């Protein structure tokens, strides 16, 4: 969400900025704006509510804005309604239409969220600043201006002081009236990429915006700054010291073009989960109700099914483990979950009216495809939950629910897993309705709760620094155990897999009630045990299991919902997730575990996206 493009060079900037912003329209936006500098003249700012075409018309395709240095932005509203006044760029003075900047003024655009903007705004109000918009971006631009003027310092020091004071995420692009021909940028968490070509420099929030002009790019790190001028880029750390960054050549393929400024695809894909979840739910939503006609399943099929067999591998198998609980609770239909690699070799007994559900991200997983063919050979109906249109499993299944995860490049799945969960939730509710186990009111309530999950995931991701700290603390550990009961056990399995596959740490997941049947003998002083406690009716039993391992020297991390603050009397470190219906808790609980695996791998200096010995799609047995 939101897009940034900046340009310094010999060409007219505005048409290049508009072209770059057009490449970022997929990110979603409600308004757009440009700030362009013509030599020593004041910076001109033009903004428009609505589609980018309106801004283009307003500036005659950019031709009306003279100057060879500028920044552009497409805004997706967070703080403040969609409007021209709230659109970026923002200025440190008072904005008027087609604003020419005042002497010494700062102009900026911003992606991300400034969490303490209200506190900062009050500070600036006490120091004589006035505000014309409702945005957090105007606050950060004026804070830079405040430090710049109060201490009579240069841009790099003013920006650094601002970065120390601000809490939140940002990709920040600034122009100073006193520094013609220069763009200053800063980054924390929000993606940003910088490119050069000849006498031109570019900055953007995603690669597609600048690939037309250059394939030579720099990746600016967290809490770093840069100065762009004609064909030159200089990088600085938070202390203001200049640092060197490697230049990378972008090749024309999906893997290189879609990372979007994130250090790794895995982190990008973790951030993409909220949108992917919404899109996947909408596949079968029509006027707020579930309609399975989109996957060609009619009511007659639903009513005749007497057994469900979920067959999958890896993370998709863990989705099936969660789905088993949800289907049986909502639809009162027996469910078996099978490993695809075992399914066809054990001569499974399938009921004639059983539905075989195959879950696969790629739709090409060899064992899953073989299981599908075995089921069809036995005369069973088959349903595929896959991410790739036209894949083998999608083509051969009787019914297909396409997850809307988009391309997932990191080997360790994140958004594909999450969208598969959503597909199973929606199917379970539909089965429950048609089997008269859920009335329409309850079904609507459950659907409404599913649609709140994306915002709740955003909140979890926003607090990822705590997970990063914890991961660094335990990056050198040798063994980790995950425990939980019910749905928490199935999520423990996925959390354990995430950790082991990209950090190479030995990790196991156990049903908490099984500890005393052998596993507890492995606990030693300092052994990390991660307990999941999102199921209210099983909370106290799992706490008891955690007390047992703590008494034997384990270091405990607890993952639970907000409200269970008494857990802090038992565990050493707590991660909280927003409350939701316990059937859907897996969608929230998995996100901190994805982040944990990611940050441990980063702390160990490993290849996060391409762990050793693993492939994204297992197309051979």
Buried (B, 14 or more C-beta within 10 A) or exposed (E): BBBBBBBBBEEBBBBBBBBBBBBBEEBEBBBBBBBBBBEEBBBBBBBBBBBBEBBBEBBEBBEEBBBBBBBBBBBBBBBBEBBBBBBBBBBBBEBEEEBEBEEEBBBBBBBBBBBBBEEBBEBBEEEEBEBBBEBBBBBBBBBBBBBBBEEEBBBBBBBBBBBEBBEBBBBBBBBBBEBBBBBBBBBBBBBBBBBBBEBBBBBBBBBBBBBEBBBBBBBBBEBBBBBBBBBEBBBBBBEBEEEEBEEBEBEEEEEBBBBBBBBBBBBBBBBBBBBBBBBBBBBBBEEEBBEBEBBEBEEEBBEEBEBBBBBBBBBBBBBBBBBBBBBBBBBEBBBBBBBBBEBBEEEBEBEEBBBBBBBBBBBBBBBBBBBBBBBBEEEBBBBBBBBBEEBBBBEBBBBBBBBBBBBBBBBBBBBBBBBBBBBBBBBBBBBBBBBEBBEEEBBBEBBEBBBEBBEBBBBBBBEBEBBBEBBBBBBEBEBBBBBBBBBBBBBBBBBBBBBBBBBBBEBBBBBBBBBEEEBBEBBEEEBBBBBBBBBBEBBEBBBEBBEBBBEBEBBBBBBBBEEBEEBEEBBBBBBBBBBBBBBBBBBBBBBBBBBBBBBBBBBBEBEBBBBEEEEBBBEEE
